[in-house]
Structures are given as structure tokens and as C-alpha cells.
Amino acid sequence: MPGIQIPEKATDKMIAWNKQLHRMDILSQKYYQTPTEGYLIMMANMQYGTDEFDIPDGALIRIPYPYKASLQSFIDEMNKYESKFGL
């Protein structure tokens, strides 16, 4: 989503991406205890686009952590975006 960035936090996790081991649903399950929140991870790594299959092996991936604080950051950024553009 254009204009939406999840701010970095000192508590965020970092991993080296490995196409053989990682998928967004697996990472979401591991760090957020649900397989459905991979979009938060993708939003934090927009330099790789919107498709996890485009992430190159060895790329450093930021996982916004902890989940509740990261989700709230996303919601806050969405609200700012909507206010800015009158949505």
C-alpha cells in the first residue's frame, strides 16, 4: 500500500531470508502465533515488493515485533494516510 510504512522498533526481529525455509505464513505463525499476519512482515519490507517470491535468498528481513504493538503502528499509519488524503 503506497505511503504506509511500519516504523522500526528496537524489538523488531531480523532474519536472513531462505526460500527453502521461509514463507510469510510460517514466519507469521512463529512470531505472531497466527499464519494470517504475513502482510505486516511484507509491509515492513516493501523494498522487496509485494510478493514474497521476489525476495532474494540472503535478504535481511525485518519482522515487526511484538505483534500487538506492530499492528497498532500499522493502524496508526493507516489512519494518518486516510486523514491526509481524506479517505
Rosetta constraint file for C-alpha pairs under 8 A:
AtomPair CA 1 CA 43 HARMONIC 7.86 0.50
AtomPair CA 3 CA 81 HARMONIC 7.05 0.50
AtomPair CA 4 CA 43 HARMONIC 7.73 0.50
AtomPair CA 4 CA 74 HARMONIC 7.76 0.50
AtomPair CA 4 CA 77 HARMONIC 6.09 0.50
AtomPair CA 4 CA 78 HARMONIC 6.58 0.50
AtomPair CA 4 CA 81 HARMONIC 7.08 0.50
AtomPair CA 5 CA 43 HARMONIC 6.63 0.50
AtomPair CA 5 CA 44 HARMONIC 6.57 0.50
AtomPair CA 5 CA 74 HARMONIC 7.50 0.50
AtomPair CA 5 CA 77 HARMONIC 6.97 0.50
AtomPair CA 6 CA 40 HARMONIC 7.99 0.50
AtomPair CA 6 CA 43 HARMONIC 6.70 0.50
AtomPair CA 6 CA 44 HARMONIC 5.54 0.50
AtomPair CA 6 CA 64 HARMONIC 7.74 0.50
AtomPair CA 6 CA 70 HARMONIC 7.36 0.50
AtomPair CA 6 CA 73 HARMONIC 6.23 0.50
AtomPair CA 6 CA 74 HARMONIC 5.72 0.50
AtomPair CA 6 CA 77 HARMONIC 7.25 0.50
AtomPair CA 7 CA 44 HARMONIC 7.87 0.50
AtomPair CA 7 CA 73 HARMONIC 7.06 0.50
AtomPair CA 8 CA 12 HARMONIC 6.89 0.50
AtomPair CA 8 CA 64 HARMONIC 7.21 0.50
AtomPair CA 9 CA 64 HARMONIC 7.38 0.50
AtomPair CA 9 CA 65 HARMONIC 7.63 0.50
AtomPair CA 11 CA 64 HARMONIC 7.71 0.50
AtomPair CA 11 CA 65 HARMONIC 5.74 0.50
AtomPair CA 11 CA 66 HARMONIC 6.90 0.50
AtomPair CA 12 CA 62 HARMONIC 6.62 0.50
AtomPair CA 12 CA 63 HARMONIC 5.66 0.50
AtomPair CA 12 CA 64 HARMONIC 4.77 0.50
AtomPair CA 12 CA 65 HARMONIC 4.52 0.50
AtomPair CA 12 CA 66 HARMONIC 7.09 0.50
AtomPair CA 13 CA 62 HARMONIC 5.83 0.50
AtomPair CA 13 CA 63 HARMONIC 4.95 0.50
AtomPair CA 13 CA 64 HARMONIC 6.55 0.50
AtomPair CA 13 CA 65 HARMONIC 6.36 0.50
AtomPair CA 14 CA 60 HARMONIC 6.55 0.50
AtomPair CA 14 CA 61 HARMONIC 5.53 0.50
AtomPair CA 14 CA 62 HARMONIC 4.68 0.50
AtomPair CA 14 CA 63 HARMONIC 5.99 0.50
AtomPair CA 15 CA 60 HARMONIC 5.69 0.50
AtomPair CA 15 CA 61 HARMONIC 5.29 0.50
AtomPair CA 15 CA 62 HARMONIC 6.76 0.50
AtomPair CA 15 CA 63 HARMONIC 7.82 0.50
AtomPair CA 16 CA 57 HARMONIC 7.58 0.50
AtomPair CA 16 CA 58 HARMONIC 5.06 0.50
AtomPair CA 16 CA 59 HARMONIC 5.50 0.50
AtomPair CA 16 CA 60 HARMONIC 4.63 0.50
AtomPair CA 16 CA 61 HARMONIC 6.12 0.50
AtomPair CA 17 CA 22 HARMONIC 6.61 0.50
AtomPair CA 17 CA 55 HARMONIC 7.48 0.50
AtomPair CA 17 CA 56 HARMONIC 7.23 0.50
AtomPair CA 17 CA 57 HARMONIC 5.36 0.50
AtomPair CA 17 CA 58 HARMONIC 5.05 0.50
AtomPair CA 17 CA 59 HARMONIC 5.26 0.50
AtomPair CA 17 CA 60 HARMONIC 6.21 0.50
AtomPair CA 17 CA 61 HARMONIC 6.36 0.50
AtomPair CA 18 CA 22 HARMONIC 5.69 0.50
AtomPair CA 18 CA 56 HARMONIC 7.91 0.50
AtomPair CA 18 CA 57 HARMONIC 4.99 0.50
AtomPair CA 18 CA 58 HARMONIC 6.20 0.50
AtomPair CA 19 CA 23 HARMONIC 7.34 0.50
AtomPair CA 19 CA 53 HARMONIC 7.82 0.50
AtomPair CA 19 CA 56 HARMONIC 7.77 0.50
AtomPair CA 19 CA 57 HARMONIC 6.08 0.50
AtomPair CA 22 CA 26 HARMONIC 6.55 0.50
AtomPair CA 22 CA 27 HARMONIC 6.80 0.50
AtomPair CA 23 CA 27 HARMONIC 6.28 0.50
AtomPair CA 23 CA 52 HARMONIC 7.26 0.50
AtomPair CA 24 CA 28 HARMONIC 5.90 0.50
AtomPair CA 24 CA 35 HARMONIC 7.72 0.50
AtomPair CA 24 CA 37 HARMONIC 7.96 0.50
AtomPair CA 24 CA 38 HARMONIC 4.70 0.50
AtomPair CA 24 CA 39 HARMONIC 7.73 0.50
AtomPair CA 24 CA 41 HARMONIC 7.33 0.50
AtomPair CA 24 CA 42 HARMONIC 7.88 0.50
AtomPair CA 24 CA 52 HARMONIC 7.12 0.50
AtomPair CA 25 CA 29 HARMONIC 6.09 0.50
AtomPair CA 25 CA 34 HARMONIC 7.87 0.50
AtomPair CA 25 CA 35 HARMONIC 4.40 0.50
AtomPair CA 25 CA 36 HARMONIC 6.17 0.50
AtomPair CA 25 CA 37 HARMONIC 7.20 0.50
AtomPair CA 25 CA 38 HARMONIC 5.61 0.50
AtomPair CA 26 CA 30 HARMONIC 6.17 0.50
AtomPair CA 26 CA 35 HARMONIC 6.24 0.50
AtomPair CA 27 CA 31 HARMONIC 6.08 0.50
AtomPair CA 27 CA 32 HARMONIC 7.94 0.50
AtomPair CA 27 CA 35 HARMONIC 7.56 0.50
AtomPair CA 27 CA 38 HARMONIC 7.14 0.50
AtomPair CA 28 CA 32 HARMONIC 5.23 0.50
AtomPair CA 28 CA 33 HARMONIC 6.68 0.50
AtomPair CA 28 CA 34 HARMONIC 5.91 0.50
AtomPair CA 28 CA 35 HARMONIC 4.99 0.50
AtomPair CA 28 CA 36 HARMONIC 6.66 0.50
AtomPair CA 28 CA 37 HARMONIC 5.52 0.50
AtomPair CA 28 CA 38 HARMONIC 5.21 0.50
AtomPair CA 28 CA 41 HARMONIC 7.78 0.50
AtomPair CA 29 CA 33 HARMONIC 4.37 0.50
AtomPair CA 29 CA 34 HARMONIC 4.37 0.50
AtomPair CA 29 CA 35 HARMONIC 4.42 0.50
AtomPair CA 29 CA 36 HARMONIC 7.68 0.50
AtomPair CA 30 CA 34 HARMONIC 7.69 0.50
AtomPair CA 31 CA 65 HARMONIC 7.63 0.50
AtomPair CA 31 CA 66 HARMONIC 7.93 0.50
AtomPair CA 31 CA 67 HARMONIC 7.58 0.50
AtomPair CA 32 CA 37 HARMONIC 7.41 0.50
AtomPair CA 32 CA 66 HARMONIC 7.72 0.50
AtomPair CA 32 CA 67 HARMONIC 5.72 0.50
AtomPair CA 37 CA 41 HARMONIC 7.53 0.50
AtomPair CA 38 CA 42 HARMONIC 6.35 0.50
AtomPair CA 39 CA 43 HARMONIC 5.93 0.50
AtomPair CA 40 CA 44 HARMONIC 6.32 0.50
AtomPair CA 40 CA 63 HARMONIC 7.88 0.50
AtomPair CA 40 CA 64 HARMONIC 7.12 0.50
AtomPair CA 40 CA 70 HARMONIC 7.79 0.50
AtomPair CA 40 CA 71 HARMONIC 7.46 0.50
AtomPair CA 40 CA 74 HARMONIC 7.76 0.50
AtomPair CA 41 CA 45 HARMONIC 6.48 0.50
AtomPair CA 41 CA 62 HARMONIC 6.86 0.50
AtomPair CA 41 CA 63 HARMONIC 5.30 0.50
AtomPair CA 41 CA 64 HARMONIC 6.41 0.50
AtomPair CA 42 CA 46 HARMONIC 6.13 0.50
AtomPair CA 42 CA 49 HARMONIC 7.89 0.50
AtomPair CA 42 CA 50 HARMONIC 6.51 0.50
AtomPair CA 42 CA 51 HARMONIC 7.94 0.50
AtomPair CA 42 CA 52 HARMONIC 7.45 0.50
AtomPair CA 43 CA 50 HARMONIC 7.89 0.50
AtomPair CA 44 CA 62 HARMONIC 6.36 0.50
AtomPair CA 44 CA 63 HARMONIC 7.06 0.50
AtomPair CA 44 CA 64 HARMONIC 6.89 0.50
AtomPair CA 45 CA 49 HARMONIC 7.55 0.50
AtomPair CA 45 CA 61 HARMONIC 6.53 0.50
AtomPair CA 45 CA 62 HARMONIC 6.53 0.50
AtomPair CA 46 CA 50 HARMONIC 6.60 0.50
AtomPair CA 48 CA 52 HARMONIC 7.78 0.50
AtomPair CA 48 CA 54 HARMONIC 6.51 0.50
AtomPair CA 48 CA 55 HARMONIC 5.60 0.50
AtomPair CA 49 CA 54 HARMONIC 7.09 0.50
AtomPair CA 49 CA 55 HARMONIC 7.91 0.50
AtomPair CA 51 CA 55 HARMONIC 7.48 0.50
AtomPair CA 55 CA 59 HARMONIC 6.83 0.50
AtomPair CA 64 CA 70 HARMONIC 5.63 0.50
AtomPair CA 65 CA 69 HARMONIC 7.13 0.50
AtomPair CA 65 CA 70 HARMONIC 5.97 0.50
AtomPair CA 66 CA 70 HARMONIC 6.11 0.50
AtomPair CA 67 CA 71 HARMONIC 5.98 0.50
AtomPair CA 68 CA 72 HARMONIC 6.14 0.50
AtomPair CA 69 CA 73 HARMONIC 6.20 0.50
AtomPair CA 70 CA 74 HARMONIC 6.27 0.50
AtomPair CA 71 CA 75 HARMONIC 6.23 0.50
AtomPair CA 72 CA 76 HARMONIC 6.05 0.50
AtomPair CA 73 CA 77 HARMONIC 6.15 0.50
AtomPair CA 74 CA 78 HARMONIC 6.15 0.50
AtomPair CA 75 CA 79 HARMONIC 6.17 0.50
AtomPair CA 76 CA 80 HARMONIC 6.29 0.50
AtomPair CA 77 CA 81 HARMONIC 6.16 0.50
AtomPair CA 78 CA 82 HARMONIC 6.11 0.50
AtomPair CA 79 CA 83 HARMONIC 6.08 0.50
AtomPair CA 80 CA 84 HARMONIC 6.03 0.50
AtomPair CA 81 CA 85 HARMONIC 6.29 0.50
AtomPair CA 82 CA 86 HARMONIC 5.65 0.50
AtomPair CA 82 CA 87 HARMONIC 4.72 0.50
AtomPair CA 83 CA 87 HARMONIC 6.42 0.50
